[in-house]
Amino acid sequence: KKTYIYNEAMILITRPLAQSENLQSLLNGLELDYELFPAFEINKINTKTSGQQYDVIIFISTNAVKYAEKYFKELFIKPFKVFAVGPVTAKELIDKGIQVDCYPKNNASSNELLAMPDCEGLKNKKILIVRGRGGSETLKNSLQLMNQVDYLEVYERTPCELTSHHIESIERFLGSPDGTVIANSIESLSNIIQLVKDVSFSHFDKLKSRNLIVLSERIKVQAEMIGFKNIRVTLNPSDQAVVDELINEKK
């Protein structure tokens, strides 16, 4: 039997199962206990590129990179520049041999990308935003004031339906003396709450008393409105930053 080093504190991992392996590995290395409670699934969208040549291609997430890879030859027609919304997405591109010309170094934020000189100076350009269906409109709304902006939507988020695994996970998590929930997005937080309420409304009240780690100030604001009190924001959206915040939380 494993012995856990942080007073039996438990982590609730809420990201899609297919994207939690690295975080699980990091937590296992620290002997941190966790439960899997996926809030949604990521599914690829079979789409077609427009065939146009773009001056700038912007990737808004690692999922955008992953699910657009099959279209790289069609998209990357020189000359072009590649932007990423944050350092983790940029690393995903670089790992695939793609040069990234502009990205916020410390955080993933559309507003931070828009404020960077390379992005702020775009005018009369053809821009493609590679993203998931139904994402934020912040980038497009700003950039299309002086540019042509198109979307390539390559994946969609599907909320998970409640399963027996969800019920077992949340009851074990709430049955532990201490615990931390990880929420990757506002949408994820909303799905987590709905799933927990589907199990028991009293579970939802208890969940709000637990620690919450989120990846941005926007998520924190939403979580405060819902009623969470103990909220911490990671320095960046990487798995290592999540783990660092967990360790800081226990000091």
VENRARA-V765471 format. One record per residue. N is the residue number from 1. PHI is phi in whole degrees, -180 to 180 (* if undefined). OMEGA is omega as a letter, one per 20 degrees, with the letter a starting at -180 (999 if undefined). D_FIRST is the distance of its C-alpha to the first C-alpha in Angstrom with 1 decimal. Layout:
n & phi & omega & d_first
N & PHI & OMEGA & D_FIRST
N & PHI & OMEGA & D_FIRST
//
This chain:
n & phi & omega & d_first
1 & * & r & 0.0
2 & -71 & r & 3.8
3 & -110 & a & 6.5
4 & -104 & a & 9.7
5 & -93 & a & 13.0
6 & -115 & r & 15.6
7 & 56 & r & 15.3
8 & 60 & r & 13.1
9 & -65 & a & 15.9
10 & -121 & r & 15.7
11 & -108 & r & 17.9
12 & -106 & r & 20.0
13 & -88 & a & 21.1
14 & -114 & a & 24.4
15 & -78 & r & 26.0
16 & -55 & a & 26.7
17 & -56 & a & 23.8
18 & -68 & a & 25.8
19 & -117 & a & 26.0
20 & -111 & a & 22.6
21 & -62 & a & 21.0
22 & -66 & r & 22.1
23 & -65 & r & 20.8
24 & -59 & a & 17.4
25 & -62 & r & 17.4
26 & -64 & r & 18.6
27 & -68 & r & 16.0
28 & -61 & r & 13.1
29 & -64 & r & 15.0
30 & -97 & a & 15.0
31 & 58 & r & 11.3
32 & -92 & a & 13.1
33 & -80 & a & 11.8
34 & -153 & r & 14.5
35 & -126 & r & 16.1
36 & -95 & a & 18.9
37 & -141 & a & 22.2
38 & -62 & a & 25.0
39 & -87 & r & 28.4
40 & -157 & r & 30.6
41 & -110 & r & 31.0
42 & -106 & r & 33.2
43 & -126 & a & 35.8
44 & -71 & r & 38.5
45 & -109 & r & 42.1
46 & -80 & a & 44.6
47 & -132 & r & 47.4
48 & -129 & r & 50.4
49 & -78 & a & 51.5
50 & -77 & a & 55.0
51 & 83 & r & 56.3
52 & -78 & r & 57.5
53 & -98 & a & 57.2
54 & -110 & r & 55.4
55 & -78 & a & 55.9
56 & -137 & r & 52.5
57 & -120 & a & 49.2
58 & -112 & r & 46.6
59 & -104 & a & 42.9
60 & -100 & a & 41.1
61 & -167 & r & 37.5
62 & -65 & r & 35.2
63 & -63 & r & 35.5
64 & -61 & r & 39.2
65 & -67 & a & 39.0
66 & -59 & a & 36.7
67 & -85 & r & 38.7
68 & -96 & a & 42.1
69 & -56 & a & 41.5
70 & -64 & a & 43.5
71 & -102 & a & 46.4
72 & -54 & a & 46.5
73 & -62 & r & 49.5
74 & -77 & a & 51.4
75 & -84 & a & 50.5
76 & -89 & r & 50.9
77 & -108 & a & 54.7
78 & -69 & i & 56.0
79 & -84 & r & 57.0
80 & -156 & r & 54.1
81 & -120 & r & 51.6
82 & -117 & r & 47.9
83 & -114 & r & 46.4
84 & -131 & a & 42.8
85 & -79 & r & 41.8
86 & -169 & a & 39.2
87 & -67 & a & 37.5
88 & -71 & r & 34.6
89 & -65 & r & 37.0
90 & -61 & r & 39.3
91 & -63 & r & 36.6
92 & -60 & r & 35.9
93 & -68 & a & 39.7
94 & -61 & r & 40.0
95 & -63 & r & 37.2
96 & -96 & r & 39.3
97 & 84 & a & 42.4
98 & -100 & r & 44.0
99 & -74 & r & 45.8
100 & -107 & a & 45.2
101 & -87 & a & 48.3
102 & -159 & r & 47.2
103 & -166 & r & 44.1
104 & -64 & a & 42.9
105 & -81 & a & 40.9
106 & -111 & a & 38.7
107 & -156 & r & 38.0
108 & -99 & a & 38.4
109 & -156 & r & 41.4
110 & -61 & a & 44.5
111 & -67 & r & 46.6
112 & -66 & r & 45.6
113 & -64 & a & 46.5
114 & -62 & a & 49.8
115 & -81 & a & 50.6
116 & -75 & a & 50.3
117 & -53 & a & 53.8
118 & -62 & a & 53.2
119 & -88 & a & 52.4
120 & -62 & a & 54.8
121 & -88 & a & 57.7
122 & -69 & a & 57.3
123 & -152 & a & 60.6
124 & 56 & r & 62.1
125 & -111 & r & 59.1
126 & -99 & a & 57.4
127 & -120 & r & 53.8
128 & -116 & r & 51.0
129 & -104 & r & 47.8
130 & -97 & a & 44.9
131 & -157 & r & 42.5
132 & -93 & a & 40.8
133 & -66 & r & 42.9
134 & 79 & r & 43.6
135 & -78 & a & 42.6
136 & -64 & r & 44.3
137 & -98 & a & 48.1
138 & -56 & a & 48.3
139 & -62 & a & 48.9
140 & -63 & a & 51.4
141 & -58 & a & 53.3
142 & -79 & a & 53.9
143 & -71 & a & 54.6
144 & -76 & r & 56.9
145 & -62 & a & 59.4
146 & -131 & a & 60.7
147 & -144 & r & 59.1
148 & -88 & a & 58.4
149 & -127 & r & 54.8
150 & -120 & r & 53.1
151 & -109 & r & 49.6
152 & -124 & a & 47.7
153 & -96 & a & 44.9
154 & -116 & r & 42.3
155 & -153 & r & 39.4
156 & -140 & r & 38.8
157 & -98 & r & 36.0
158 & -116 & r & 35.4
159 & -58 & r & 33.7
160 & -73 & r & 30.8
161 & -86 & a & 31.4
162 & -64 & r & 29.0
163 & -125 & r & 26.5
164 & -63 & r & 24.0
165 & -65 & r & 21.3
166 & -59 & a & 23.0
167 & -62 & r & 23.1
168 & -63 & a & 19.4
169 & -65 & a & 18.6
170 & -70 & r & 21.1
171 & -71 & r & 20.3
172 & -69 & r & 16.6
173 & -62 & a & 17.9
174 & -73 & r & 20.7
175 & -83 & r & 18.6
176 & -80 & a & 16.6
177 & -69 & a & 18.6
178 & -151 & a & 19.5
179 & -171 & a & 19.8
180 & -133 & r & 21.9
181 & -96 & r & 23.7
182 & -112 & r & 25.0
183 & -121 & a & 28.4
184 & -87 & a & 30.2
185 & -158 & r & 33.6
186 & -63 & r & 35.8
187 & -61 & r & 35.7
188 & -62 & r & 31.9
189 & -59 & r & 31.8
190 & -62 & a & 34.4
191 & -68 & r & 32.4
192 & -58 & a & 29.2
193 & -62 & a & 31.3
194 & -63 & r & 33.0
195 & -64 & a & 29.9
196 & -65 & r & 28.4
197 & -63 & r & 31.8
198 & -65 & r & 31.9
199 & -79 & a & 28.8
200 & -169 & r & 30.2
201 & -66 & r & 32.6
202 & -67 & r & 30.8
203 & -63 & r & 27.7
204 & -63 & r & 30.0
205 & -60 & r & 31.2
206 & -71 & a & 27.7
207 & -59 & a & 26.9
208 & -65 & a & 29.9
209 & -84 & a & 28.6
210 & -82 & r & 25.5
211 & -67 & r & 25.9
212 & -133 & r & 27.3
213 & -110 & a & 27.5
214 & -126 & a & 30.4
215 & -100 & r & 32.1
216 & -158 & r & 35.7
217 & -67 & r & 38.0
218 & -61 & r & 39.3
219 & -67 & r & 35.9
220 & -61 & r & 35.7
221 & -60 & r & 39.1
222 & -64 & a & 38.3
223 & -63 & r & 35.0
224 & -64 & r & 37.1
225 & -65 & r & 39.6
226 & -74 & r & 37.0
227 & 125 & r & 35.8
228 & -70 & a & 32.8
229 & -109 & a & 33.3
230 & -105 & a & 30.5
231 & -119 & r & 31.1
232 & -125 & a & 30.6
233 & -110 & r & 32.2
234 & -71 & r & 30.9
235 & -69 & r & 33.3
236 & -154 & a & 33.3
237 & -86 & a & 31.7
238 & -76 & r & 29.4
239 & -61 & a & 25.6
240 & -65 & r & 25.6
241 & -66 & r & 27.8
242 & -63 & r & 25.4
243 & -64 & r & 22.6
244 & -59 & a & 25.1
245 & -68 & r & 26.0
246 & -62 & a & 22.5
247 & -68 & r & 22.2
248 & -61 & a & 25.8
249 & -63 & a & 24.9
250 & -90 & a & 22.4
251 & -77 & 999 & 24.8
//
